[in-house]
Amino acid sequence: MRGLPHQEVALARSRRGARWITVAACSLPAGAAYASHDMATMSGPHAEDELALGVSVVVAEYDNVSYVGSYQGITPSASWRHGRFGAAAMLGLYHLEQNGLSSYGAGDASLAGHVALIEGDELDAGVALHVMLPTGSETEHLGMGHTMAMPSAWASWHAAPVAVTASAGYARALVSLGGAQHDHGPMPLVDPMNLQELTWSAGADLDVGHHVQLGGRALGGVPIGTGRTRVIGGGRVGWGTAHISTGFELQVGLAGDPFTIRGVLETALRF
């Protein structure tokens, strides 16, 4: 960007950051959108070809009709981008306390891919596919117990210093839903989802200067058939440069008892 006026540099950075915020959020299901590649890509310019390695730490409390407790987790992640295409992978490791009992284990592994179909000066849009593999224990409430497939569509509008993002998707367990819904126990405590649901998210971020962004987001899931509607709201702050970014998000469960309060701190390195 050598030789460009300061305002054009800021606008270019805002566009790139907004595109990555949208792709990150829309590549994940509503319950897991806090995870890697969301806050870590909130700020700073991004190259068209990029590899990112990140780690996030989550702390949460929950209180629902069946369980009361808390959990803490750490999630290493990796993402790759080439032009319009990108992919990401992550796996959370948790300490879970439920009704006074303590356990440790992995959650469900997450794989995601996306493609940008529209890349404009102010508007970007595309599609994504996210898959969750049943690596987490269903009996210990760390995983769904089934492979989940979640296609989605996403869009973002960005004009410095503001970026607005939205997504809509569909999530489904890759099993016969009749038998699975009959046999399925309570939702996972670390990342609750329904066996079949519509997912959505909407958010906005403001670049306040000095590589800092402030933002907020609402997201959730609406069951198809049996299940529970959930809504999550949160605010976030992020800081980043071309090669390193850090973010913190504080979330509250507004409906469906996904958790009472949850905080996520994440850092990522981009190459």
C-alpha positions in Angstrom: 0.0 0.0 0.0 3.0 2.3 -0.4 2.1 5.6 -1.7 -1.6 5.5 -1.0 -3.2 8.2 1.0 -3.9 7.4 4.7 -7.7 7.2 4.2 -7.3 4.7 1.4 -5.0 2.5 3.5 -7.5 2.6 6.3 -10.4 1.7 4.0 -8.4 -1.2 2.5 -7.6 -2.6 5.9 -11.3 -2.3 7.0 -12.4 -4.2 3.9 -10.0 -7.0 4.4 -10.8 -7.3 8.1 -14.5 -7.3 7.5 -14.2 -10.0 4.9 -12.3 -12.2 7.4 -14.7 -11.5 10.2 -17.6 -12.6 8.1 -16.0 -15.7 6.7 -14.9 -16.8 10.2 -18.3 -16.3 11.8 -20.2 -17.9 9.0 -18.0 -20.9 8.7 -19.0 -22.0 12.2 -22.4 -23.1 13.7 -24.2 -20.6 15.9 -23.1 -22.3 19.1 -19.4 -22.4 18.1 -19.0 -19.1 16.4 -16.9 -17.8 19.3 -14.2 -20.2 18.3 -11.0 -19.7 16.4 -10.7 -17.3 13.4 -13.4 -15.0 14.5 -11.9 -12.6 17.0 -8.3 -13.3 15.8 -9.2 -11.9 12.4 -11.0 -8.8 13.6 -8.2 -6.5 12.9 -5.2 -5.6 10.7 -4.6 -6.1 7.0 -4.6 -9.6 5.5 -2.8 -11.0 2.5 -4.6 -12.8 -0.3 -2.5 -15.9 0.5 -2.2 -16.7 4.2 -1.7 -19.3 6.8 -2.8 -18.6 10.4 -2.1 -20.5 13.6 -4.2 -19.6 16.7 -5.2 -20.6 20.2 -8.3 -19.6 22.1 -9.1 -19.9 25.8 -12.8 -20.1 27.0 -14.3 -19.9 30.4 -18.0 -20.3 31.0 -20.7 -20.9 33.6 -24.1 -22.6 32.8 -27.3 -23.3 34.7 -30.1 -25.3 33.0 -32.9 -27.6 34.0 -30.5 -30.6 34.3 -27.1 -29.4 35.1 -25.3 -26.6 36.9 -21.6 -26.0 36.6 -18.8 -24.5 34.5 -16.2 -25.4 31.9 -12.8 -24.1 30.8 -11.2 -25.0 27.4 -8.3 -24.4 25.1 -8.7 -24.6 21.4 -5.7 -24.8 19.0 -6.6 -23.9 15.4 -5.2 -23.5 11.9 -6.6 -21.7 8.9 -5.5 -21.2 5.3 -6.6 -18.8 2.6 -5.9 -18.5 -1.1 -7.7 -15.9 -3.1 -11.5 -16.6 -2.8 -11.0 -19.9 -1.0 -10.2 -20.8 2.6 -10.3 -23.6 5.1 -9.9 -24.0 8.8 -9.6 -26.7 11.5 -9.8 -26.7 15.3 -10.3 -29.0 18.3 -11.2 -27.9 21.8 -9.9 -29.5 25.0 -12.0 -29.0 28.0 -12.3 -29.3 31.8 -16.0 -29.7 32.6 -17.7 -29.5 36.0 -21.4 -30.6 36.1 -23.4 -31.0 39.2 -20.2 -31.2 41.3 -18.5 -33.8 39.1 -15.3 -33.0 37.2 -14.1 -34.4 33.9 -11.6 -33.8 31.1 -11.8 -34.5 27.4 -11.8 -33.3 23.8 -14.9 -31.7 22.2 -16.0 -32.3 18.6 -13.4 -31.5 16.0 -14.4 -28.8 13.5 -13.5 -28.5 9.8 -14.7 -25.6 7.7 -14.3 -24.3 4.1 -15.5 -21.2 2.4 -15.6 -19.5 -1.0 -16.3 -15.8 -1.7 -18.7 -15.5 -4.6 -18.8 -11.7 -4.6 -15.8 -9.5 -3.7 -16.6 -5.8 -4.1 -15.4 -2.5 -2.8 -18.1 -2.5 -0.1 -20.0 -5.8 -0.4 -18.7 -9.3 0.0 -20.7 -12.5 0.0 -20.2 -16.2 -0.3 -21.0 -19.7 1.0 -19.4 -22.0 3.6 -19.5 -25.6 4.7 -18.7 -26.5 8.3 -18.5 -30.1 9.5 -18.2 -31.3 13.1 -16.8 -34.7 13.8 -18.0 -36.7 16.8 -14.6 -36.7 18.7 -16.2 -35.5 21.9 -17.9 -37.9 24.4 -21.7 -37.7 24.2 -22.2 -39.3 27.6 -19.9 -36.7 29.2 -21.7 -33.9 27.3 -18.6 -32.9 25.4 -19.9 -33.7 21.9 -23.0 -34.3 19.8 -22.4 -38.0 19.3 -23.0 -37.6 15.5 -21.3 -35.9 12.6 -22.9 -32.6 11.9 -22.9 -30.9 8.5 -23.7 -27.1 8.3 -23.8 -25.3 5.0 -24.4 -21.5 5.2 -24.4 -18.3 3.2 -22.7 -15.1 4.4 -22.4 -11.5 3.5 -20.7 -8.3 4.7 -20.9 -4.6 4.1 -17.9 -2.5 5.0 -17.1 1.2 4.7 -14.4 2.4 7.0 -14.6 2.6 9.9 -17.7 0.3 10.1 -18.2 -3.4 9.1 -21.6 -5.2 9.2 -21.9 -8.9 8.8 -24.7 -11.5 8.6 -25.1 -15.2 7.9 -27.8 -17.8 7.6 -27.4 -21.6 7.5 -28.7 -25.1 8.1 -27.3 -27.7 10.5 -28.1 -31.4 10.4 -26.8 -34.5 12.1 -25.8 -37.1 9.4 -28.0 -39.8 10.9 -31.7 -40.9 10.7 -33.3 -38.1 12.6 -36.3 -40.1 13.7 -34.3 -42.6 15.7 -31.6 -40.1 16.7 -34.1 -37.6 18.2 -35.7 -40.4 20.2 -32.4 -41.7 21.6 -30.5 -38.4 21.9 -29.9 -37.2 25.4 -29.3 -33.6 26.6 -27.4 -31.2 24.3 -23.6 -31.0 24.8 -22.8 -28.6 27.6 -19.7 -27.1 26.0 -21.3 -26.2 22.6 -25.1 -27.1 22.5 -26.8 -27.7 19.2 -30.0 -29.3 18.0 -29.9 -32.4 15.7 -31.5 -30.3 13.0 -31.8 -26.5 13.1 -31.5 -23.2 11.2 -28.6 -21.0 12.3 -28.1 -17.3 12.0 -25.8 -14.5 13.1 -25.5 -10.7 12.8 -22.9 -8.3 14.0 -21.1 -5.0 13.5 -17.6 -3.7 14.2 -16.1 -0.3 14.5 -12.5 0.6 13.8 -11.5 3.1 16.5 -7.9 3.5 15.3 -4.6 2.3 16.5 -5.4 -1.2 15.2 -8.3 -1.6 17.7 -11.9 -2.7 16.8 -15.0 -2.7 19.0 -18.0 -4.8 18.1 -21.0 -6.7 19.0 -22.9 -9.8 17.7 -26.0 -11.8 18.2 -26.3 -15.4 17.0 -28.5 -18.5 17.5 -30.2 -21.6 16.3 -33.9 -22.5 15.7 -34.7 -26.2 15.9 -36.5 -28.0 13.1 -38.7 -30.5 14.8 -37.9 -31.1 18.5 -35.3 -29.1 20.2 -34.7 -25.8 21.9 -34.2 -22.3 20.4 -31.1 -20.5 21.7 -29.9 -16.9 21.3 -26.5 -15.6 22.3 -25.4 -12.0 22.5 -22.0 -10.5 23.1 -19.5 -7.7 22.8 -15.9 -7.8 21.8 -12.7 -5.9 21.4 -9.8 -6.8 19.1 -6.3 -5.6 18.3 -4.1 -6.7 15.5 -1.4 -6.0 13.0 -0.4 -7.7 9.7 1.0 -10.7 11.5 -0.5 -11.0 15.0 -4.0 -10.4 16.4 -5.7 -10.8 19.7 -9.3 -10.5 20.7 -11.6 -10.9 23.7 -15.3 -11.5 23.6 -17.8 -11.6 26.5 -21.1 -13.4 25.7 -24.3 -14.0 27.6 -27.0 -16.7 26.9 -30.2 -14.8 26.1 -32.5 -17.8 25.4 -32.3 -21.6 25.4 -29.7 -21.8 28.3 -26.6 -22.3 26.2 -24.7 -20.8 29.1 -25.1 -18.0 31.7 -21.9 -16.1 30.8 -18.9 -17.0 28.7 -15.6 -15.3 27.9 -13.2 -16.1 25.1 -9.6 -14.8 24.7 -7.8 -15.6 21.4 -4.5 -14.9 19.8 -3.3 -15.9 16.3 -0.2 -15.5 14.2 -0.5 -15.0 10.4 2.1 -15.9 7.9 
